[in-house]
Amino acid sequence: MRNPQVLILAKDGFHRRLLLDLARTNDLTVEASEPRSAGSWVAKMTAADSRPDIVLLDLDEPSLADLRALKALERLPDAERPFVAGWAHSTPASPGLDAFLPLPLDVGAASRTLAKLALNARCRGEVAVS
């Protein structure tokens, strides 16, 4: 069994590196940490054989590709859908989020949120409990 995998999609290098460090601290395997490329990840996020367990998405300036990615994830059955967390300066009106991290990021709150999402992924029975 494997640790939960996380996909980080962020255009801001600071937030990308911070979330990368927090993910590793929570024993998550970082599948990819890309500068804002949700459009290229839509197929990957919806393909059963390569779907990450958690997707972290920058929602401050959502592109059309970002919105398509969220819609594609919302259409998946709950048992197959990755847990999705987004961050922005204001709360987005998106029903596809499992968690929201307001900016500026509170490191403790972000770490607890990642730990909760990792626990939820582990409890699905798809990944190992460390």
Backbone as a printed PyTorch tensor [residue, N CA C, xyz], in Angstrom:
tensor([[[  0.8430,  -1.1850,   0.0000],
         [  0.0000,   0.0000,   0.0000],
         [  0.8840,   1.2440,   0.0000]],

        [[  0.3020,   2.3330,  -0.4170],
         [  1.0700,   3.5610,  -0.5840],
         [  0.5010,   4.6930,   0.2720]],

        [[  1.3100,   5.6990,   0.4690],
         [  0.8210,   6.9020,   1.1330],
         [ -0.0820,   7.6560,   0.1680]],

        [[ -0.9840,   8.5000,   0.6900],
         [ -1.8220,   9.2990,  -0.2000],
         [ -0.9650,  10.1710,  -1.1230]],

        [[ -1.4290,  10.3180,  -2.3610],
         [ -0.7320,  11.1590,  -3.3260],
         [ -1.4430,  12.4900,  -3.4330]],

        [[ -0.6670,  13.5550,  -3.5370],
         [ -1.2230,  14.9000,  -3.6530],
         [ -0.7190,  15.5500,  -4.9310]],

        [[ -1.6060,  16.2870,  -5.5740],
         [ -1.2770,  17.0780,  -6.7550],
         [ -1.4580,  18.5330,  -6.3660]],

        [[ -0.4030,  19.3340,  -6.4910],
         [ -0.4450,  20.7480,  -6.1290],
         [ -0.4060,  21.5730,  -7.4070]],

        [[ -1.4530,  22.3690,  -7.6270],
         [ -1.5280,  23.2380,  -8.7980],
         [ -1.5670,  24.6810,  -8.3150]],

        [[ -0.4470,  25.3620,  -8.4570],
         [ -0.3440,  26.7300,  -7.9730],
         [  0.5470,  27.5510,  -8.8820]],

        [[  0.1280,  28.7820,  -9.1440],
         [  0.9780,  29.6470,  -9.9650],
         [  2.0090,  30.3730,  -9.0960]],

        [[  1.6970,  30.5730,  -7.8400],
         [  2.5840,  31.2830,  -6.9220],
         [  3.6170,  30.3170,  -6.3390]],

        [[  4.8850,  30.5560,  -6.6390],
         [  5.9520,  29.6740,  -6.1850],
         [  6.0380,  29.5460,  -4.6750]],

        [[  5.7790,  30.6380,  -3.9340],
         [  5.8500,  30.5880,  -2.4780],
         [  4.8200,  29.6110,  -1.9220]],

        [[  3.5560,  29.7500,  -2.3510],
         [  2.5090,  28.8560,  -1.8550],
         [  2.7400,  27.4210,  -2.3080]],

        [[  3.2400,  27.2490,  -3.5260],
         [  3.5310,  25.9090,  -4.0290],
         [  4.5830,  25.2340,  -3.1520]],

        [[  5.6740,  25.9410,  -2.8360],
         [  6.7300,  25.3580,  -1.9950],
         [  6.2440,  25.1040,  -0.5720]],

        [[  5.4490,  26.0340,  -0.0290],
         [  4.9220,  25.8650,   1.3280],
         [  4.0200,  24.6360,   1.4070]],

        [[  3.1070,  24.4930,   0.4540],
         [  2.2130,  23.3370,   0.4610],
         [  2.9620,  22.0400,   0.1810]],

        [[  3.9900,  22.1140,  -0.6320],
         [  4.8420,  20.9460,  -0.8900],
         [  5.4890,  20.4780,   0.4120]],

        [[  6.0450,  21.4150,   1.1770],
         [  6.6580,  21.0660,   2.4660],
         [  5.6250,  20.5090,   3.4460]],

        [[  4.4420,  21.1360,   3.5080],
         [  3.3960,  20.6460,   4.4210],
         [  2.9090,  19.2600,   4.0150]],

        [[  2.8110,  19.0200,   2.7140],
         [  2.3870,  17.7000,   2.2370],
         [  3.3940,  16.6370,   2.6520]],

        [[  4.6530,  16.9270,   2.4810],
         [  5.6870,  15.9540,   2.8630],
         [  5.7140,  15.7440,   4.3680]],

        [[  5.4600,  16.8030,   5.1390],
         [  5.4060,  16.6940,   6.5910],
         [  4.2760,  15.7590,   7.0250]],

        [[  3.2000,  15.7240,   6.2510],
         [  2.0530,  14.8810,   6.5530],
         [  2.1370,  13.5140,   5.8690]],

        [[  3.3490,  13.1030,   5.4760],
         [  3.5850,  11.8040,   4.8350],
         [  2.7820,  11.6000,   3.5580]],

        [[  2.5760,  12.6720,   2.8180],
         [  1.9130,  12.5800,   1.5280],
         [  2.9680,  12.4640,   0.4440]],

        [[  2.6660,  11.7000,  -0.5760],
         [  3.5600,  11.6020,  -1.7290],
         [  3.1340,  12.6730,  -2.7100]],

        [[  4.0400,  13.5880,  -3.0130],
         [  3.7120,  14.6640,  -3.9420],
         [  3.8800,  14.1300,  -5.3520]],

        [[  2.7480,  13.9500,  -6.0220],
         [  2.7440,  13.4110,  -7.3730],
         [  3.2780,  14.4450,  -8.3540]],

        [[  2.8830,  15.6850,  -8.1660],
         [  3.3640,  16.7620,  -9.0210],
         [  3.1090,  18.0770,  -8.3240]],

        [[  3.9740,  18.9950,  -8.5540],
         [  3.8140,  20.3400,  -8.0510],
         [  4.1210,  21.2560,  -9.2240]],

        [[  3.0800,  21.6840,  -9.8850],
         [  3.2410,  22.4210, -11.1330],
         [  2.7770,  23.8590, -10.9930]],

        [[  3.4140,  24.7570, -11.7330],
         [  2.9240,  26.1280, -11.7490],
         [  1.6620,  26.2320, -12.5930]],

        [[  0.5430,  26.1910, -11.9380],
         [ -0.7840,  26.4530, -12.5100],
         [ -1.0030,  25.8300, -13.8890]],

        [[ -1.2030,  24.5370, -13.9100],
         [ -1.4330,  23.8570, -15.1820],
         [ -2.6010,  22.8850, -15.0780]],

        [[ -3.6870,  23.3300, -14.4790],
         [ -4.8310,  22.4350, -14.2680],
         [ -5.3470,  21.8530, -15.5650]],

        [[ -5.3210,  22.6220, -16.6230],
         [ -5.8310,  22.1300, -17.8980],
         [ -5.1370,  20.8570, -18.3440]],

        [[ -3.8340,  20.7840, -18.1390],
         [ -3.0930,  19.5960, -18.5490],
         [ -3.2920,  18.4320, -17.5850]],

        [[ -3.9040,  18.6750, -16.4340],
         [ -4.0820,  17.6280, -15.4360],
         [ -5.5120,  17.1070, -15.3610]],

        [[ -6.4530,  17.6930, -16.1290],
         [ -7.8500,  17.2550, -16.0360],
         [ -7.9770,  15.7650, -16.3330]],

        [[ -7.3860,  15.3010, -17.4240],
         [ -7.4790,  13.8820, -17.7760],
         [ -6.8350,  13.0140, -16.7050]],

        [[ -5.6920,  13.4540, -16.1760],
         [ -4.9920,  12.6920, -15.1490],
         [ -5.8360,  12.5980, -13.8760]],

        [[ -6.4880,  13.7000, -13.5060],
         [ -7.2720,  13.7180, -12.2720],
         [ -8.5310,  12.8680, -12.3780]],

        [[ -9.0080,  12.6240, -13.5860],
         [-10.2370,  11.8570, -13.7410],
         [ -9.9820,  10.4180, -14.1990]],

        [[ -8.7360,  10.0660, -14.5040],
         [ -8.4020,   8.6920, -14.9030],
         [ -8.1850,   7.8470, -13.6550]],

        [[ -8.9110,   6.7560, -13.5370],
         [ -8.8880,   5.9400, -12.3200],
         [ -7.5090,   5.3950, -11.9870]],

        [[ -6.6960,   5.0710, -12.9880],
         [ -5.4070,   4.4510, -12.7060],
         [ -4.3350,   5.4380, -12.2620]],

        [[ -4.5590,   6.7290, -12.4320],
         [ -3.5200,   7.6920, -12.0660],
         [ -4.0580,   8.8570, -11.2490]],

        [[ -5.2310,   8.6980, -10.6880],
         [ -5.8610,   9.7930,  -9.9520],
         [ -5.1650,  10.0270,  -8.6120]],

        [[ -4.8240,  11.2850,  -8.3170],
         [ -4.2690,  11.5680,  -6.9940],
         [ -5.3660,  11.4590,  -5.9320]],

        [[ -4.9690,  11.3040,  -4.6880],
         [ -5.9330,  11.2180,  -3.5910],
         [ -6.4000,  12.6010,  -3.1510]],

        [[ -5.5020,  13.5850,  -3.3050],
         [ -5.7950,  14.9560,  -2.8740],
         [ -5.3040,  15.9060,  -3.9610]],

        [[ -6.1270,  16.9110,  -4.2810],
         [ -5.7370,  17.9510,  -5.2300],
         [ -5.7880,  19.2840,  -4.4930]],

        [[ -4.6880,  20.0120,  -4.5380],
         [ -4.6170,  21.3540,  -3.9530],
         [ -4.5590,  22.3480,  -5.1050]],

        [[ -5.4780,  23.3180,  -5.1040],
         [ -5.6720,  24.1780,  -6.2620],
         [ -5.7330,  25.6500,  -5.8750]],

        [[ -4.9530,  26.4600,  -6.5580],
         [ -4.9560,  27.9100,  -6.3820],
         [ -6.2120,  28.4740,  -7.0360]],

        [[ -7.0940,  29.0810,  -6.2510],
         [ -8.3600,  29.5940,  -6.7650],
         [ -8.4090,  31.1150,  -6.8390]],

        [[ -7.2960,  31.7760,  -6.5730],
         [ -7.3180,  33.2350,  -6.5560],
         [ -7.7090,  33.8270,  -7.9010]],

        [[ -7.1510,  33.3120,  -8.9550],
         [ -7.4890,  33.7650, -10.2990],
         [ -7.7810,  32.5380, -11.1430]],

        [[ -8.9530,  31.9260, -10.9400],
         [ -9.2120,  30.6730, -11.6450],
         [ -9.2850,  30.8770, -13.1600]],

        [[ -8.5990,  30.0110, -13.8570],
         [ -8.6620,  30.0350, -15.3070],
         [ -9.8160,  29.1390, -15.7470]],

        [[-10.1380,  29.1880, -17.0050],
         [-11.1700,  28.3080, -17.5400],
         [-10.7790,  26.8530, -17.3280]],

        [[ -9.4910,  26.5400, -17.4820],
         [ -9.0060,  25.1700, -17.2640],
         [ -9.2080,  24.7450, -15.8130]],

        [[ -8.9760,  25.6560, -14.8620],
         [ -9.1940,  25.3420, -13.4470],
         [-10.6560,  25.0050, -13.1890]],

        [[-11.5520,  25.8160, -13.7450],
         [-12.9820,  25.5870, -13.5430],
         [-13.4250,  24.2850, -14.1930]],

        [[-12.8610,  23.9680, -15.3610],
         [-13.1740,  22.6930, -16.0140],
         [-12.6880,  21.5180, -15.1660]],

        [[-11.5150,  21.6730, -14.5630],
         [-10.9740,  20.6110, -13.7100],
         [-11.9000,  20.3520, -12.5300]],

        [[-12.3690,  21.4170, -11.8730],
         [-13.2850,  21.2490, -10.7460],
         [-14.5910,  20.5890, -11.1860]],

        [[-15.1270,  21.0100, -12.3220],
         [-16.3720,  20.4140, -12.8290],
         [-16.1770,  18.9310, -13.1470]],

        [[-15.0370,  18.5930, -13.7560],
         [-14.7560,  17.1890, -14.0890],
         [-14.6730,  16.3490, -12.8110]],

        [[-14.0580,  16.8910, -11.7700],
         [-13.9490,  16.1630, -10.5050],
         [-15.3030,  16.0130,  -9.8370]],

        [[-16.1530,  17.0450,  -9.9330],
         [-17.4770,  16.9890,  -9.3190],
         [-18.3390,  15.8840,  -9.9280]],

        [[-18.0890,  15.5420, -11.1890],
         [-18.8990,  14.5210, -11.8710],
         [-18.5130,  13.0990, -11.4740]],

        [[-17.3590,  12.9230, -10.8410],
         [-16.9350,  11.5850, -10.4310],
         [-17.7550,  11.1120,  -9.2310]],

        [[-17.9850,   9.8020,  -9.1230],
         [-18.6520,   9.2800,  -7.9160],
         [-17.8100,   9.6130,  -6.6800]],

        [[-18.4800,   9.8450,  -5.5610],
         [-17.7730,  10.2500,  -4.3350],
         [-16.6310,   9.3190,  -3.9630]],

        [[-16.8290,   8.0220,  -4.1130],
         [-15.7980,   7.0550,  -3.7210],
         [-14.5630,   7.1310,  -4.6120]],

        [[-14.6790,   7.7370,  -5.7810],
         [-13.5640,   7.8190,  -6.7240],
         [-12.9680,   9.2190,  -6.8220]],

        [[-13.6670,  10.2060,  -6.2990],
         [-13.2370,  11.5940,  -6.4450],
         [-12.1130,  11.9350,  -5.4630]],

        [[-11.0620,  12.5680,  -5.9570],
         [-10.0320,  13.0150,  -5.0220],
         [-10.6020,  14.0790,  -4.0860]],

        [[-10.0220,  14.1910,  -2.9120],
         [-10.3850,  15.2830,  -2.0200],
         [ -9.7560,  16.5460,  -2.5950]],

        [[-10.5190,  17.6360,  -2.6300],
         [-10.0540,  18.8700,  -3.2580],
         [-10.0430,  19.9930,  -2.2340]],

        [[ -8.9040,  20.6640,  -2.1420],
         [ -8.7830,  21.8480,  -1.2910],
         [ -8.2770,  22.9890,  -2.1530]],

        [[ -8.8310,  24.1570,  -1.9380],
         [ -8.4060,  25.3270,  -2.6840],
         [ -8.0650,  26.4610,  -1.7390]],

        [[ -7.3140,  27.4040,  -2.2440],
         [ -6.9940,  28.5750,  -1.4250],
         [ -7.1350,  29.8260,  -2.2680]],

        [[ -7.5340,  30.9180,  -1.5840],
         [ -7.7320,  32.2060,  -2.2450],
         [ -7.9050,  33.2690,  -1.1700]],

        [[ -7.9480,  34.5190,  -1.6130],
         [ -8.1560,  35.6230,  -0.6740],
         [ -9.6090,  35.7300,  -0.2180]],

        [[-10.5480,  35.2640,  -1.0360],
         [-11.9500,  35.2770,  -0.6360],
         [-12.5470,  33.8940,  -0.8920]],

        [[-13.5780,  33.5680,  -0.1420],
         [-14.1890,  32.2510,  -0.2410],
         [-14.8890,  32.1020,  -1.5910]],

        [[-14.4900,  31.1040,  -2.3800],
         [-15.1440,  30.9020,  -3.6760],
         [-16.4780,  30.1920,  -3.5130]],

        [[-17.3580,  30.3930,  -4.4600],
         [-18.6510,  29.7110,  -4.4530],
         [-18.5220,  28.4450,  -5.2820]],

        [[-17.7870,  27.4730,  -4.7570],
         [-17.5940,  26.2310,  -5.4930],
         [-17.9890,  25.0540,  -4.6210]],

        [[-19.0210,  24.3220,  -5.0420],
         [-19.4460,  23.1680,  -4.2550],
         [-18.4770,  21.9950,  -4.3650]],

        [[-17.4910,  22.0700,  -5.2510],
         [-16.5730,  20.9590,  -5.4690],
         [-15.4160,  20.8970,  -4.4920]],

        [[-15.3650,  21.8110,  -3.5230],
         [-14.2520,  21.8270,  -2.5780],
         [-14.5820,  21.0480,  -1.3150]],

        [[-13.6060,  20.2830,  -0.8380],
         [-13.7360,  19.5990,   0.4480],
         [-13.1670,  20.4500,   1.5710]],

        [[-12.2920,  21.3790,   1.1950],
         [-11.6790,  22.2670,   2.1910],
         [-11.2850,  23.5630,   1.5060]],

        [[-11.2780,  24.6420,   2.2790],
         [-10.8630,  25.9430,   1.7680],
         [ -9.8450,  26.5440,   2.7180]],

        [[ -8.7560,  27.0590,   2.1710],
         [ -7.7010,  27.6920,   2.9550],
         [ -7.6510,  29.1760,   2.5920]],

        [[ -8.0490,  30.0670,   3.5090],
         [ -8.0110,  31.4910,   3.1900],
         [ -6.5740,  32.0180,   3.1870]],

        [[ -6.3250,  32.9820,   2.3250],
         [ -5.0270,  33.6640,   2.2940],
         [ -5.1160,  34.9040,   3.1560]],

        [[ -4.0440,  35.3090,   3.8200],
         [ -2.7520,  34.6140,   3.8490],
         [ -2.8750,  33.2800,   4.5790]],

        [[ -2.1000,  32.3060,   4.0940],
         [ -2.1660,  30.9580,   4.6570],
         [ -1.6980,  30.9320,   6.0990]],

        [[ -2.4920,  30.3210,   6.9430],
         [ -2.1120,  30.0200,   8.3150],
         [ -1.4720,  28.6400,   8.2530]],

        [[ -0.1750,  28.5530,   8.5120],
         [  0.5610,  27.3010,   8.3370],
         [ -0.0210,  26.1850,   9.2020]],

        [[ -0.3770,  26.4840,  10.4230],
         [ -0.9490,  25.4780,  11.3090],
         [ -2.2860,  24.9720,  10.7820]],

        [[ -3.1470,  25.8800,  10.3690],
         [ -4.4560,  25.4900,   9.8320],
         [ -4.2940,  24.7040,   8.5380]],

        [[ -3.3750,  25.1140,   7.6820],
         [ -3.1400,  24.4050,   6.4240],
         [ -2.6180,  22.9920,   6.6970]],

        [[ -1.7230,  22.8560,   7.6710],
         [ -1.1850,  21.5430,   8.0190],
         [ -2.2800,  20.6340,   8.5750]],

        [[ -3.1430,  21.1770,   9.4260],
         [ -4.2550,  20.3840,   9.9800],
         [ -5.2320,  19.9650,   8.8790]],

        [[ -5.4800,  20.8670,   7.9390],
         [ -6.3840,  20.5500,   6.8280],
         [ -5.8010,  19.4230,   5.9770]],

        [[ -4.5020,  19.5020,   5.6690],
         [ -3.8560,  18.4350,   4.8940],
         [ -3.8810,  17.1220,   5.6600]],

        [[ -3.6410,  17.1760,   6.9640],
         [ -3.6750,  15.9580,   7.7770],
         [ -5.0780,  15.3330,   7.7530]],

        [[ -6.1130,  16.1710,   7.8340],
         [ -7.4910,  15.6680,   7.7930],
         [ -7.7960,  15.0450,   6.4330]],

        [[ -7.3840,  15.7040,   5.3440],
         [ -7.6230,  15.1530,   4.0120],
         [ -6.8650,  13.8380,   3.8300]],

        [[ -5.6370,  13.7640,   4.3510],
         [ -4.8460,  12.5320,   4.2570],
         [ -5.5260,  11.4130,   5.0410]],

        [[ -6.0390,  11.7230,   6.2300],
         [ -6.7500,  10.7210,   7.0250],
         [ -7.9980,  10.2400,   6.2920]],

        [[ -8.7370,  11.1670,   5.6860],
         [ -9.9240,  10.7850,   4.9150],
         [ -9.5440,   9.8630,   3.7610]],

        [[ -8.4460,  10.1630,   3.0790],
         [ -7.9890,   9.3140,   1.9710],
         [ -7.5960,   7.9380,   2.4890]],

        [[ -6.9180,   7.8990,   3.6280],
         [ -6.5160,   6.6140,   4.2080],
         [ -7.7380,   5.8030,   4.6510]],

        [[ -8.7390,   6.4790,   5.1910],
         [ -9.9320,   5.7840,   5.6710],
         [-10.7790,   5.2130,   4.5430]],

        [[-10.5850,   5.6870,   3.3450],
         [-11.2880,   5.1060,   2.2010],
         [-10.8260,   3.6870,   1.9400]],

        [[ -9.6980,   3.3240,   2.5600],
         [ -9.1840,   1.9800,   2.3920],
         [ -8.3240,   1.8180,   1.1480]],

        [[ -8.0010,   2.9300,   0.5060],
         [ -7.2250,   2.8590,  -0.7230],
         [ -5.7280,   3.0050,  -0.4640]],

        [[ -5.3810,   3.5120,   0.7060],
         [ -3.9730,   3.7630,   0.9870],
         [ -3.6380,   3.2840,   2.3970]],

        [[ -2.3620,   3.1360,   2.6510],
         [ -1.9080,   2.6200,   3.9420],
         [ -2.0030,   3.6580,   5.0380]],

        [[ -2.2150,   3.1980,   6.2520],
         [ -2.1370,   4.0530,   7.4240],
         [ -0.7240,   3.9250,   7.9540]],

        [[ -0.0190,   5.0800,   8.0840],
         [  1.3750,   5.0070,   8.5470],
         [  1.4490,   4.9900,  10.0370]]])
